[in-house]
């Protein structure tokens, strides 16, 4: 059986950092309040004038280098983001061009914090079908210039960054074993931006009425995340045939330390098998899983043959999971 195997990983985080003490100057909050509720200590912030493609490019280059894949041999680029450089063209086209991947197609996926999982499922299906032999996935976000820094509930959560993986066709039994993707549009207002789309376009009148802000119903989101996160994890074990005790590493979406620990405990996954970097990065939305994966990979926490679990939950509402044999 042909599977999509991860052969390269990469990530990039901007140098500028906002600590929780910096956040105390921007909104009504404290370091203690942020740490207790989220586990976040700091987040990375992109320089003014940057776009998300500027974050994705170095991550993509790192992943291609690790995979020993020439950009000219790349066949498809998928970019997971809610913060594209432009309304059009797709960021996938921009990355394809900037890499010099002249033989590749490119497109974007918007599934918020689940974007990397949706991209992984799409890329795996494309490779298994024989449509392409390799795919580059870039998950990246530049949320800092979309944030209302006065809104404590959202301002303290998000950071900028990008991660990337290369997937290649493999017939040795390694690769993506299962993917599980779901959504519930009835919960759209749990986490959303109300305006600036075709339904409610941006106007002079509505520019400062707050509906351009990221709006979140925190308690409801937390409750739904724990439930769907846990269900997604169980589905990954059931669909792949992997047992919890066989798991090598769990790399969840880095949204909230309490959610990650709670979901792992419900799934009987030891906390020492959960890779968490949220303290140093904040929530980087579609970038969080590939950033964490590359960090874990480069630290030597994943070995050939290990089973690696991904799971996430985000706006949409969207959620999902994947099991991979490294």
C-alpha positions in Angstrom: 0.0 0.0 0.0 1.2 3.5 -0.9 1.2 5.9 2.1 2.2 9.5 2.5 5.4 9.5 4.6 6.8 12.6 6.4 10.4 13.0 5.2 11.1 16.5 6.2 10.1 19.1 8.8 10.9 22.8 9.5 9.7 25.8 11.4 10.2 29.5 11.8 9.4 31.9 14.7 10.0 35.7 14.5 12.7 37.0 16.8 10.5 39.6 18.5 8.8 38.3 21.7 6.0 39.6 23.8 6.1 38.3 27.3 3.2 38.2 29.7 4.7 41.2 31.4 4.6 43.0 28.0 0.9 42.1 27.8 0.3 43.7 31.1 1.1 47.0 29.4 -1.3 46.3 26.5 -4.4 45.1 28.3 -5.9 44.5 31.7 -4.2 41.3 32.6 -1.4 39.8 34.7 1.3 37.2 34.1 -0.3 35.0 36.8 -3.8 35.2 35.2 -2.4 34.2 31.8 -0.2 31.3 33.1 -3.0 29.8 35.2 -5.5 29.8 32.4 -3.4 29.0 29.4 0.1 28.0 30.3 1.5 30.7 28.1 4.6 32.7 29.1 5.4 34.4 25.8 4.5 34.6 22.1 6.5 35.6 19.0 5.4 38.6 17.0 6.3 39.3 13.3 7.9 42.6 12.3 5.7 45.3 10.7 5.4 44.8 7.0 5.7 41.1 7.0 3.2 38.6 5.5 2.6 35.0 6.5 4.5 33.9 3.4 7.6 35.5 4.9 7.2 33.1 7.9 6.4 30.1 5.8 9.3 30.4 3.3 12.1 29.5 5.7 10.1 26.7 7.3 9.4 25.3 3.9 13.1 25.5 2.9 14.1 23.7 6.1 11.6 20.9 5.4 12.8 20.5 1.8 16.4 20.4 2.9 15.7 17.7 5.5 13.8 15.7 2.9 16.6 16.2 0.3 14.0 17.3 -2.2 14.7 19.8 -4.9 12.0 22.5 -5.3 11.9 21.7 -9.0 10.8 18.1 -8.1 8.0 19.3 -5.8 4.5 18.6 -7.2 2.1 20.3 -4.8 2.1 23.1 -2.1 -0.7 23.3 0.4 -0.8 26.3 2.8 -3.0 26.1 5.9 -3.7 29.6 7.2 -6.4 32.0 8.2 -4.1 35.0 7.7 -3.1 34.9 4.0 -0.9 37.6 2.5 -3.8 38.6 0.1 -7.4 37.7 -0.5 -6.1 36.4 -3.8 -3.9 34.8 -5.0 -3.6 31.9 -2.6 -0.5 31.8 -0.4 0.2 28.4 -1.8 0.9 30.0 -5.1 3.2 32.6 -3.5 5.3 29.9 -1.7 5.4 27.8 -4.9 6.9 30.8 -6.7 9.3 31.9 -4.0 10.7 28.4 -3.7 11.2 28.2 -7.4 8.9 25.1 -7.5 8.0 25.6 -11.1 6.4 22.2 -11.6 4.1 22.4 -8.5 0.6 23.4 -8.0 -0.5 25.4 -5.0 -3.6 26.2 -2.9 -4.8 27.2 0.6 -6.9 25.5 3.2 -8.8 27.5 5.9 -9.8 25.3 8.8 -8.3 27.6 11.5 -6.5 25.6 14.2 -7.3 22.3 12.5 -5.8 23.6 9.2 -2.7 21.4 9.4 -4.8 18.3 10.0 -7.1 19.1 7.0 -4.0 19.7 4.9 -2.4 16.5 6.0 -5.6 14.5 5.2 -5.8 16.2 1.8 -2.2 15.6 0.9 -2.3 12.0 2.1 -5.3 11.3 -0.1 -3.6 12.9 -3.1 -0.5 10.8 -2.7 -2.4 7.6 -2.0 -4.5 8.1 -5.2 -1.4 8.5 -7.3 -2.2 12.1 -8.3 1.2 13.3 -7.0 4.3 11.7 -5.4 5.1 14.5 -3.0 3.4 17.4 -1.2 4.8 20.3 0.8 2.4 21.5 3.6 3.0 24.9 5.2 1.0 25.9 8.3 1.5 29.5 9.1 -0.2 32.4 10.8 0.5 36.1 11.3 -2.3 36.9 13.8 -0.6 39.8 15.6 -1.7 42.4 13.1 -5.3 41.2 13.4 -5.5 41.3 17.2 -7.3 43.9 19.3 -4.7 44.2 22.0 -7.3 45.6 24.4 -9.3 42.4 24.4 -7.8 40.3 27.1 -9.6 37.1 26.2 -7.9 36.8 22.8 -4.9 39.2 22.9 -3.0 37.0 25.3 -3.5 33.8 23.4 -2.0 34.1 19.9 1.4 34.3 18.4 3.0 34.3 14.9 5.0 31.5 13.3 5.1 28.8 10.7 5.8 25.1 10.3 6.2 22.9 7.3 6.4 19.2 6.4 7.2 17.3 3.3 5.2 14.2 2.4 6.4 11.6 -0.1 4.9 8.4 -1.5 6.2 5.4 0.4 5.4 1.6 0.2 7.3 0.4 3.3 4.4 0.7 5.7 5.5 4.0 7.1 3.4 7.2 6.8 -0.1 8.5 7.5 -2.1 5.5 8.9 -5.4 7.4 9.5 -7.0 10.8 9.4 -10.3 11.9 11.0 -11.8 15.3 10.1 -15.0 16.9 11.3 -16.8 20.2 11.6 -19.9 21.9 13.1 -20.8 25.1 11.5 -23.6 25.6 14.0 -20.9 26.6 16.4 -19.4 29.3 14.2 -19.9 32.1 16.7 -18.0 30.3 19.4 -14.8 31.6 17.7 -15.0 33.9 14.7 -14.4 37.2 13.0 -17.9 38.5 12.1 -17.0 41.0 9.4 -14.7 41.6 6.4 -16.0 38.7 4.4 -18.6 38.8 1.6 -21.4 38.5 4.0 -20.5 41.6 6.0 -17.9 43.5 4.0 -15.6 46.1 5.5 -17.0 49.6 5.4 -16.0 53.0 6.9 -19.0 52.7 9.3 -18.2 49.3 10.7 -14.4 49.6 10.8 -14.2 50.3 14.5 -17.3 48.6 15.9 -15.4 45.6 17.2 -16.8 43.0 14.7 -13.4 42.9 13.0 -11.9 41.5 16.2 -11.4 37.8 16.9 -14.4 37.1 19.1 -14.5 34.1 21.4 -16.8 32.4 23.9 -14.1 31.0 26.1 -16.1 28.6 28.4 -18.1 27.1 25.6 -15.0 26.7 23.4 -13.1 25.0 26.3 -15.9 22.5 26.9 -16.3 21.6 23.2 -12.5 21.4 22.8 -12.1 18.8 25.6 -15.0 16.7 24.2 -14.0 16.7 20.6 -10.3 16.6 21.3 -10.8 13.4 23.3 -13.1 11.9 20.7 -10.6 12.6 17.9 -7.8 10.9 19.8 -9.9 7.8 20.4 -10.8 7.7 16.7 -7.2 7.9 15.7 -6.4 4.8 17.8 -9.4 2.9 16.6 -8.9 3.8 12.9 -5.2 3.1 12.9 -5.2 0.0 15.1 -2.5 1.5 17.2 -2.9 1.0 21.0 -2.3 3.9 23.5 0.6 2.0 25.1 2.3 1.8 21.7 2.3 5.5 21.1 5.7 7.2 20.8 4.6 10.8 20.9 1.4 13.0 21.0 1.8 16.3 19.2 -1.5 18.3 19.8 -2.6 21.7 18.6 -1.1 24.1 21.2 -4.2 26.0 22.2 -4.3 25.7 26.0 -2.2 23.6 28.4 -5.2 22.6 30.4 -7.0 21.3 27.3 -4.0 19.3 26.1 -3.4 17.7 29.5 -7.1 17.0 30.1 -7.5 15.4 26.7 -4.4 13.2 27.2 -5.5 12.1 30.6 -9.0 11.1 29.2 -7.3 9.1 26.5 -4.9 7.5 29.0 -1.8 9.0 27.3 1.0 9.8 29.8 1.8 13.5 30.0 5.5 12.7 29.3 4.4 11.6 25.9 2.7 14.9 25.1 4.9 17.5 23.4 3.9 21.0 24.6 5.6 24.2 23.5 2.7 26.6 24.2 4.5 28.3 27.0 7.1 29.7 24.5 4.9 30.2 21.4 1.3 30.8 22.4 -1.4 29.6 20.0 -0.1 29.8 16.5 -3.3 28.4 15.0 -2.6 26.3 11.9 1.2 26.6 12.5 1.1 25.0 16.0 1.3 21.3 15.2 4.0 21.6 12.5 6.1 23.9 14.6 5.9 21.5 17.6 6.5 18.5 15.3 9.7 20.0 13.9 11.0 21.0 17.4 10.3 17.4 18.7 11.9 15.9 15.6 15.1 18.0 15.8 15.4 17.2 19.5 15.5 13.5 18.7 12.2 12.7 20.4 10.9 10.7 17.4 12.6 7.6 16.0 12.0 5.6 12.9 9.0 3.3 13.4 7.4 5.4 16.2 3.7 6.1 16.2 3.0 9.8 16.3 -0.5 11.2 17.0 -1.7 14.6 16.0 -5.0 16.2 17.2 -6.6 19.6 17.1 -9.7 21.7 17.5 -10.5 25.2 16.3 -12.8 27.7 14.7 -15.4 26.4 12.3 -15.9 24.6 14.6 -13.4 22.1 13.2 -11.5 19.3 14.7 -9.6 16.1 13.8 -6.7 13.8 14.3 -4.1 11.7 12.5 -1.9 8.8 13.3 1.5 8.5 11.6 4.1 5.8 11.6 7.4 7.6 11.5 
